[in-house]
Amino acid sequence: MARGPVVAVHLRRGDAKSQEYRLTGDDWYFLAVAAIRKQVPDASVHIFSSTEVFYNASDFDGYRARNMTVHLDTDVLSD
């Protein structure tokens, strides 16, 4: 169980192609989390998304590399 502040982020990915206008790119999220961690350095950051048609687990490696816990294709009430 995480101690301290917990930040949950939902990424719209599963049904959105990377070139679609409604997709917010990874760099935006990386900057947003960096800003949060600047204010709350001990925050545990959890990324929730789905892979569905257009993505796979390795597409989220950038989040893992930045010490974020990635939850993919999970039940909304689990984790």
C-alpha positions in Angstrom: 0.0 0.0 0.0 1.3 3.4 -0.9 2.2 5.8 1.8 1.8 9.5 1.4 0.0 11.4 -1.4 -1.4 9.3 -4.3 -2.0 10.8 -7.7 -4.2 9.0 -10.2 -4.1 9.8 -13.9 -6.3 8.5 -16.6 -4.9 8.4 -20.2 -7.3 8.1 -23.1 -5.5 5.6 -25.3 -7.4 2.4 -26.0 -9.8 3.6 -28.7 -7.8 6.7 -29.8 -5.2 6.6 -32.6 -2.0 8.6 -32.0 -2.7 11.1 -34.7 -6.3 11.9 -33.6 -7.0 15.5 -32.4 -8.5 14.2 -29.1 -5.3 12.5 -28.0 -3.1 14.3 -25.5 0.5 13.3 -26.0 2.8 11.7 -23.5 5.0 14.7 -23.2 2.1 16.7 -21.8 1.5 14.1 -19.0 5.3 13.9 -18.3 5.4 17.7 -17.8 2.2 17.7 -15.7 3.5 14.9 -13.4 6.9 16.7 -13.1 5.1 19.8 -12.0 3.1 17.8 -9.4 6.2 16.1 -8.1 7.9 19.5 -7.8 5.2 20.5 -5.3 4.6 17.1 -3.8 7.9 15.1 -4.1 6.7 12.0 -2.3 3.6 11.6 -4.4 3.0 8.1 -5.8 1.7 8.4 -9.4 -0.5 5.8 -10.9 -1.4 5.8 -14.6 -4.6 4.1 -15.7 -5.4 3.3 -19.3 -6.3 0.6 -21.7 -4.6 -0.9 -24.7 -7.6 -2.2 -26.7 -6.9 -1.9 -30.5 -4.1 0.6 -31.1 -1.7 0.3 -28.2 0.3 -2.3 -26.2 2.0 -2.4 -22.8 5.3 -1.2 -24.1 3.7 2.1 -25.3 3.6 3.0 -21.6 7.3 2.4 -20.9 8.0 6.1 -20.7 5.7 6.4 -17.7 7.4 3.4 -16.0 10.8 5.0 -16.7 9.6 8.1 -14.9 8.7 6.0 -11.8 5.0 5.9 -12.4 2.9 2.8 -11.7 1.0 1.7 -14.9 -2.3 -0.1 -14.6 -3.6 -1.3 -18.0 -6.9 -2.9 -18.9 -8.0 -3.3 -15.3 -11.5 -3.5 -13.9 -12.6 0.0 -12.8 -13.0 -1.2 -9.2 -9.7 -3.1 -9.0 -6.3 -2.0 -8.0 
